Amino acid sequence: MIPTYRKQFNQEFSQEKYSQFKEILKQKSGIEPSFRISESPLFLTNEFKDKLIDASESIIDQIKALSPETLQKAIPENCKVPNDTNQPHFFTIDFGICKSENGQIEPQLIELQAFPSLYAFQKVYEDTFCEVYPFLQEIRNKMPQEEFATYVKELIVGDENPENVILLEIFPEKQKTLIDFILTEKLLGIKTVCLTKVKKQGKKLYYENEGKLVEIKRIYNRVIFDELDRIPDLTTEFDFREEADVTWVTHPNWFFKISKFLLPMLKHQFVPKSYFLHEFPETENLENFVLKPLFSFAGSGVNLDPTKEITDAIEDKENYILQRKVNYAPLFEDINGEFSKAEIRLLYIWRENDERPILLENLGRMTKAAMVNVDFNKKDAIWIGSSNAFFVEE
C-alpha cells in the first residue's frame, strides 16, 4: 500500500538505521524494549483510515446502547471491584488489515479492550521513526506532542499532585511493557508501584517513597486482575475487591466489560461474526472459526483450528467465543521482496464527561506468522514486531 512511501522507506532503510532507531529508544527510556521492534512502519491510505473510523464509531454507538446490566454480566463474580464508573478512561480496538472476497483492502475487528495500551511508548515510537527517517514528518500524526501530553496528564493525573498518583502493576520490572511504564513516569511525573508494595490503612492506600509513606489518590491501573490468581504465593496488603478511597484510571471492571465478551453482540460489515461457544449454531462450520478464551492476553489460549473434540472438552463454554476467521493480507513489502501482514490498534481515551472517546494514537503489529504476535515468528524474520501506522493519500 502507498507505493511511493514504501519505495522511499525501503530505499533509505539500513541495518545501521535500525540500530540507530533502537538506540534512540534506549536513550529516551534508559532501557531496551523487551519486545521486538519492527524495522518498518505501516503505510496505509486515508481511505482505509476512514473505514477504521467508520467501524470504530459504529462499535462505540453499539456499546453506548448496551445496558449497565448487560455489561455487568461480563465480570466474573470473584473479580468484581467496588465503586464502578459509568464509562472507561481507555478504549482500544484492534483490527486486522485484511482482503475481502472481492479483493478490497478492509479492516476486520479482532478484539477490543477498555484497558490502557502503550500510550506513552507509541508517541515516542512515532517521534523516533520521524527522527531517523525525516521524510515521515510530512505524514505524521497531526496531534502535536504537547497536546497529546496534555490529554494524557488530564486523564491520568487529573487535579492531583503527581506524587499522589501511581502506575500500578504486579512485578513491573518483569513486564514486557516496562519501557512504557518508564516513559509514562517521564511524561507524567508519577511513580510505578508494584501491587505487593501498596500499603492499606483503613480505606486509604499508601506507597513508600524515600522513606516516607505517600497517600495514593489515583491509580493508573495496569494490573490484569484475573491474572493475580495465577501467581503462586502472592501476598498483598490490598485486595482490589476491598473498599478504598481511591480513583481508578481505568476501573478494573471495564477490563471485563469491554472485551471479547462483546464480540457476539456487535454488528458491522467490518466485524466478523462471533458466537459464545455454548451458543454456536449447528448450521455453522467449525473450520471457519477461531476459538478464543474470553479473558486472555497477547494471544494466549487462542486456537486457530479448533475441532469438535477440543470444543466438546471445554467445560466452561460460556467463557469462550468462536470468531469467524479473517484473511490477513500480506501487503507490507520488505527489502527482500517478502511481505508481512499486520494489525492496527486504535488508542482512544474517554474522559469522564465526554460523550465519545478521543483517538490519540495507533499501534501496529507486523507478522509473517499465522498469528499477529511476535512470539510466533521465526527468529530471523524482518518487518515483524511492534510498529506504528502513517496514513496518506494514495
C-alpha positions as CSV (number, residue, x, y, z in Angstrom):
1,M,0.0,0.0,0.0
2,I,1.1,3.6,-0.8
3,P,3.9,2.5,-3.2
4,T,5.7,6.0,-3.1
5,Y,6.3,5.9,0.6
6,R,7.0,2.2,0.8
7,K,9.6,2.6,-2.0
8,Q,11.3,5.5,-0.3
9,F,11.4,3.9,3.1
10,N,12.8,0.6,1.7
11,Q,15.5,2.6,-0.3
12,E,16.5,4.5,2.8
13,F,16.4,1.6,5.2
14,S,19.6,0.0,6.5
15,Q,20.6,-2.1,9.5
16,E,22.6,0.8,10.7
17,K,19.4,3.0,10.8
18,Y,17.5,0.2,12.5
19,S,20.3,0.0,15.2
20,Q,20.2,3.8,15.5
21,F,16.4,3.7,15.9
22,K,16.6,1.2,18.7
23,E,19.5,3.2,20.3
24,I,17.4,6.4,20.4
25,L,14.5,4.5,22.1
26,K,17.0,3.2,24.6
27,Q,18.4,6.7,25.2
28,K,14.8,8.1,25.7
29,S,13.8,5.4,28.2
30,G,17.0,4.1,29.7
31,I,16.3,0.5,28.7
32,E,16.0,-1.6,25.6
33,P,12.4,-2.7,24.7
34,S,11.8,-6.3,25.8
35,F,9.5,-6.9,22.8
36,R,10.6,-6.9,19.2
37,I,10.6,-3.5,17.4
38,S,9.7,-3.8,13.7
39,E,12.1,-2.2,11.2
40,S,9.3,-0.6,9.3
41,P,6.2,1.5,9.9
42,L,2.9,0.7,8.2
43,F,1.8,2.9,5.3
44,L,-2.0,3.0,5.0
45,T,-4.4,5.0,2.9
46,N,-6.7,7.7,4.2
47,E,-9.5,5.7,2.6
48,F,-8.5,2.8,4.8
49,K,-8.4,5.1,7.9
50,D,-12.0,6.2,7.0
51,K,-13.0,2.5,7.1
52,L,-11.3,2.1,10.5
53,I,-13.1,5.2,11.9
54,D,-16.5,4.2,10.5
55,A,-16.2,0.8,12.1
56,S,-15.0,2.2,15.4
57,E,-17.7,4.8,15.6
58,S,-20.4,2.2,15.0
59,I,-18.9,-0.1,17.7
60,I,-18.8,2.9,20.1
61,D,-22.5,3.6,19.4
62,Q,-23.4,-0.1,20.0
63,I,-21.5,-0.2,23.3
64,K,-23.2,3.0,24.5
65,A,-26.6,1.5,23.7
66,L,-25.9,-1.6,25.9
67,S,-27.5,-1.5,29.4
68,P,-25.3,-1.5,32.5
69,E,-26.9,-4.8,33.5
70,T,-25.7,-6.5,30.2
71,L,-22.1,-5.2,30.8
72,Q,-22.1,-6.3,34.4
73,K,-22.7,-9.9,33.2
74,A,-19.2,-9.9,31.8
75,I,-17.5,-9.6,35.2
76,P,-16.6,-12.8,36.9
77,E,-18.1,-12.9,40.4
78,N,-14.6,-13.2,42.1
79,C,-13.3,-10.2,40.1
80,K,-15.9,-7.5,41.0
81,V,-14.3,-4.3,42.3
82,P,-16.3,-1.7,44.2
83,N,-17.1,1.9,43.0
84,D,-17.6,1.2,39.3
85,T,-17.7,4.1,36.8
86,N,-20.2,5.0,34.1
87,Q,-17.6,4.6,31.3
88,P,-13.9,3.6,31.0
89,H,-11.0,6.0,30.7
90,F,-9.4,4.0,27.9
91,F,-10.8,2.3,24.8
92,T,-8.5,0.3,22.4
93,I,-9.7,-1.5,19.4
94,D,-7.7,-4.0,17.2
95,F,-8.4,-4.5,13.5
96,G,-6.7,-7.0,11.2
97,I,-5.7,-5.5,7.8
98,C,-7.5,-7.9,5.5
99,K,-8.6,-8.5,2.0
100,S,-12.3,-9.1,1.2
101,E,-13.6,-11.7,-1.1
102,N,-13.8,-9.1,-3.9
103,G,-10.2,-8.0,-3.3
104,Q,-10.8,-4.9,-1.3
105,I,-8.4,-4.0,1.5
106,E,-10.5,-3.6,4.6
107,P,-10.3,-3.7,8.4
108,Q,-11.8,-6.6,10.3
109,L,-12.3,-6.3,14.1
110,I,-10.1,-8.7,16.1
111,E,-10.8,-7.5,19.6
112,L,-11.4,-4.5,21.8
113,Q,-10.5,-3.6,25.4
114,A,-11.1,-0.9,27.9
115,F,-7.6,-1.2,29.2
116,P,-4.6,1.0,28.7
117,S,-2.1,0.0,26.0
118,L,1.3,1.5,25.2
119,Y,0.2,5.1,25.0
120,A,3.4,6.8,26.2
121,F,5.6,4.5,24.2
122,Q,3.7,4.7,20.9
123,K,4.0,8.5,20.8
124,V,7.8,8.3,21.4
125,Y,7.9,5.5,18.9
126,E,6.3,7.6,16.2
127,D,8.6,10.5,17.0
128,T,11.6,8.2,16.7
129,F,10.6,7.0,13.3
130,C,10.4,10.6,12.2
131,E,13.9,11.4,13.6
132,V,15.5,8.5,11.8
133,Y,13.5,9.0,8.6
134,P,12.8,12.8,8.3
135,F,10.6,12.4,5.2
136,L,7.9,10.8,7.5
137,Q,7.4,14.2,9.2
138,E,5.1,15.3,6.4
139,I,2.7,12.4,7.1
140,R,2.9,12.1,10.8
141,N,0.0,12.1,13.3
142,K,-1.3,15.6,13.3
143,M,-1.7,15.8,17.1
144,P,1.4,17.6,18.5
145,Q,3.3,16.0,21.4
146,E,2.2,18.9,23.7
147,E,-1.5,18.3,23.0
148,F,-1.0,14.5,23.4
149,A,0.8,15.0,26.7
150,T,-2.0,17.4,28.0
151,Y,-4.7,14.9,27.2
152,V,-2.9,12.1,29.0
153,K,-2.0,14.2,32.0
154,E,-5.5,15.5,32.5
155,L,-6.9,11.9,32.2
156,I,-4.5,10.1,34.5
157,V,-3.2,12.8,36.9
158,G,-6.3,15.0,36.9
159,D,-6.2,17.7,39.6
160,E,-4.0,15.7,41.9
161,N,-0.3,16.2,42.8
162,P,1.6,13.6,40.6
163,E,3.1,12.4,43.9
164,N,-0.3,11.0,44.9
165,V,-0.8,9.2,41.5
166,I,0.8,5.9,40.7
167,L,1.0,3.5,37.8
168,L,0.1,0.1,39.4
169,E,1.4,-3.2,38.1
170,I,2.4,-6.5,39.5
171,F,6.2,-7.0,39.4
172,P,6.6,-4.2,36.8
173,E,10.3,-4.8,36.3
174,K,9.4,-8.2,34.9
175,Q,6.8,-7.0,32.4
176,K,7.4,-6.8,28.7
177,T,5.8,-3.3,28.8
178,L,8.4,-1.9,31.3
179,I,9.6,0.6,28.7
180,D,6.1,2.1,28.5
181,F,6.0,2.4,32.3
182,I,9.3,4.3,32.3
183,L,8.2,6.7,29.5
184,T,4.8,7.2,31.4
185,E,6.8,8.2,34.5
186,K,8.8,10.8,32.4
187,L,5.6,12.1,30.8
188,L,3.5,12.5,33.9
189,G,6.0,12.7,36.8
190,I,4.4,9.7,38.6
191,K,5.9,6.6,40.1
192,T,5.4,3.0,39.1
193,V,4.5,0.9,42.1
194,C,4.2,-2.9,42.5
195,L,0.9,-4.1,44.0
196,T,2.9,-6.0,46.6
197,K,4.3,-2.6,47.8
198,V,0.9,-0.9,48.3
199,K,0.0,-0.4,52.0
200,K,-3.5,-0.1,53.4
201,Q,-4.6,1.8,56.5
202,G,-8.4,1.7,56.8
203,K,-9.7,2.7,53.4
204,K,-6.6,4.7,52.5
205,L,-3.8,3.4,50.3
206,Y,-0.1,4.3,50.5
207,Y,3.2,3.7,48.9
208,E,6.7,4.3,50.3
209,N,8.9,7.0,48.6
210,E,12.3,7.9,50.0
211,G,11.4,6.5,53.4
212,K,8.0,8.2,53.9
213,L,4.5,7.0,53.3
214,V,2.7,8.8,50.5
215,E,-1.1,8.6,50.1
216,I,-2.3,7.1,46.8
217,K,-5.3,9.1,45.4
218,R,-5.4,8.0,41.8
219,I,-4.3,4.6,40.3
220,Y,-3.4,4.3,36.7
221,N,-4.1,0.6,36.6
222,R,-2.0,-1.7,34.5
223,V,-2.8,-4.9,36.6
224,I,-4.9,-7.5,34.8
225,F,-6.9,-8.5,37.8
226,D,-7.8,-12.1,36.9
227,E,-4.2,-13.0,36.3
228,L,-3.3,-12.4,40.0
229,D,-4.8,-15.8,40.9
230,R,-2.2,-17.5,38.7
231,I,0.7,-16.1,40.7
232,P,1.8,-18.6,43.3
233,D,2.2,-17.5,46.9
234,L,1.2,-13.9,46.1
235,T,0.7,-11.8,49.3
236,T,-0.6,-8.3,49.2
237,E,-2.0,-5.8,51.8
238,F,-4.6,-4.5,49.3
239,D,-7.2,-6.6,47.6
240,F,-8.9,-5.0,44.6
241,R,-12.3,-6.2,46.0
242,E,-12.0,-4.1,49.1
243,E,-13.4,-0.6,49.5
244,A,-10.7,2.0,49.1
245,D,-10.6,5.8,49.0
246,V,-9.0,5.9,45.5
247,T,-9.9,6.8,41.9
248,W,-9.2,4.1,39.4
249,V,-8.0,5.1,35.9
250,T,-9.5,3.0,34.4
251,H,-11.7,1.0,36.8
252,P,-10.7,-2.8,36.7
253,N,-14.3,-3.9,36.0
254,W,-14.0,-2.4,32.5
255,F,-11.3,-4.9,31.5
256,F,-14.1,-7.5,31.5
257,K,-17.0,-5.3,30.3
258,I,-15.3,-4.2,27.1
259,S,-13.6,-7.3,25.9
260,K,-14.2,-10.4,23.7
261,F,-17.5,-10.7,25.7
262,L,-19.0,-8.1,23.4
263,L,-18.0,-9.6,20.1
264,P,-21.1,-11.7,19.6
265,M,-23.3,-8.6,20.2
266,L,-21.6,-6.3,17.6
267,K,-22.8,-5.9,14.0
268,H,-21.0,-4.2,11.2
269,Q,-19.5,-5.2,7.8
270,F,-16.0,-5.0,9.4
271,V,-17.0,-7.1,12.4
272,P,-16.6,-10.9,11.8
273,K,-19.5,-12.9,13.2
274,S,-18.8,-14.3,16.6
275,Y,-20.7,-16.7,19.0
276,F,-20.3,-17.7,22.6
277,L,-19.1,-21.4,22.4
278,H,-22.2,-22.6,24.2
279,E,-24.4,-20.8,21.6
280,F,-22.6,-21.9,18.5
281,P,-25.2,-23.0,15.9
282,E,-25.1,-26.3,14.2
283,T,-25.6,-24.6,10.9
284,E,-22.1,-23.0,11.1
285,N,-18.9,-24.9,10.1
286,L,-16.3,-25.0,12.9
287,E,-13.5,-24.9,10.3
288,N,-14.4,-21.3,9.5
289,F,-13.8,-20.1,13.1
290,V,-11.1,-19.3,15.6
291,L,-11.5,-20.3,19.3
292,K,-10.7,-17.7,21.9
293,P,-10.9,-17.6,25.6
294,L,-12.8,-14.5,26.8
295,F,-10.1,-13.3,29.1
296,S,-6.7,-13.8,27.8
297,F,-3.8,-11.5,26.8
298,A,-1.3,-11.4,24.0
299,G,-2.9,-14.3,22.1
300,S,-2.6,-16.9,24.9
301,G,-5.1,-19.7,24.6
302,V,-6.2,-18.9,21.0
303,N,-6.8,-21.9,18.8
304,L,-6.7,-21.2,15.0
305,D,-8.0,-24.6,14.1
306,P,-10.5,-25.9,16.7
307,T,-12.0,-29.3,16.4
308,K,-15.3,-30.7,17.8
309,E,-13.2,-32.8,20.2
310,I,-11.5,-29.7,21.5
311,T,-14.7,-27.7,21.9
312,D,-16.6,-30.6,23.5
313,A,-13.9,-31.0,26.1
314,I,-14.3,-27.4,27.3
315,E,-16.4,-27.3,30.4
316,D,-16.9,-23.5,30.9
317,K,-18.1,-22.9,27.3
318,E,-19.6,-19.6,28.3
319,N,-16.0,-18.3,28.8
320,Y,-15.1,-18.9,25.2
321,I,-16.1,-17.5,21.8
322,L,-15.8,-18.7,18.3
323,Q,-14.9,-15.8,15.9
324,R,-15.1,-16.2,12.1
325,K,-11.7,-16.4,10.5
326,V,-10.5,-13.4,8.5
327,N,-7.8,-13.2,5.8
328,Y,-4.9,-11.0,6.8
329,A,-3.4,-9.6,3.7
330,P,0.4,-9.8,3.1
331,L,0.7,-6.1,2.0
332,F,3.9,-4.8,3.5
333,E,6.9,-5.4,1.4
334,D,10.3,-5.8,3.0
335,I,13.7,-5.2,1.4
336,N,13.9,-8.8,0.2
337,G,10.6,-8.7,-1.7
338,E,8.8,-10.7,1.0
339,F,5.5,-9.5,2.6
340,S,4.3,-9.0,6.1
341,K,0.7,-9.0,7.5
342,A,-0.4,-6.6,10.2
343,E,-2.9,-5.5,12.8
344,I,-3.6,-2.0,13.9
345,R,-4.8,-0.9,17.3
346,L,-6.5,2.4,17.7
347,L,-5.7,4.1,21.1
348,Y,-8.6,6.2,22.4
349,I,-9.1,8.0,25.7
350,W,-12.5,8.5,27.2
351,R,-12.8,11.5,29.5
352,E,-15.3,11.3,32.3
353,N,-17.7,13.9,31.0
354,D,-17.3,13.2,27.3
355,E,-20.0,11.5,25.2
356,R,-17.4,9.8,23.0
357,P,-13.8,8.8,23.2
358,I,-10.9,10.7,21.5
359,L,-8.4,9.0,19.2
360,L,-4.9,9.8,20.3
361,E,-2.5,7.4,18.6
362,N,-2.2,4.0,17.0
363,L,-0.1,0.9,17.5
364,G,0.8,-1.5,14.7
365,R,1.9,-5.1,14.9
366,M,3.5,-6.9,12.0
367,T,4.0,-10.6,11.4
368,K,4.9,-13.3,8.9
369,A,3.4,-16.0,11.0
370,A,-0.2,-17.3,11.3
371,M,-0.8,-15.1,14.4
372,V,-0.1,-11.4,14.9
373,N,2.1,-11.9,17.9
374,V,5.8,-11.7,17.7
375,D,6.3,-14.8,19.8
376,F,5.0,-16.8,16.9
377,N,7.5,-15.5,14.3
378,K,10.8,-17.0,13.1
379,K,13.8,-15.5,14.8
380,D,15.5,-14.3,11.7
381,A,12.4,-12.7,10.1
382,I,12.3,-8.9,9.4
383,W,9.4,-6.5,9.2
384,I,7.8,-8.1,12.3
385,G,7.0,-6.8,15.7
386,S,5.7,-3.6,17.2
387,S,5.1,-0.8,14.7
388,N,3.2,2.4,14.0
389,A,1.0,3.4,11.1
390,F,1.2,6.5,8.9
391,F,-1.9,7.5,6.8
392,V,-1.5,9.2,3.5
393,E,-3.4,9.9,0.2
394,E,-2.8,7.3,-2.5
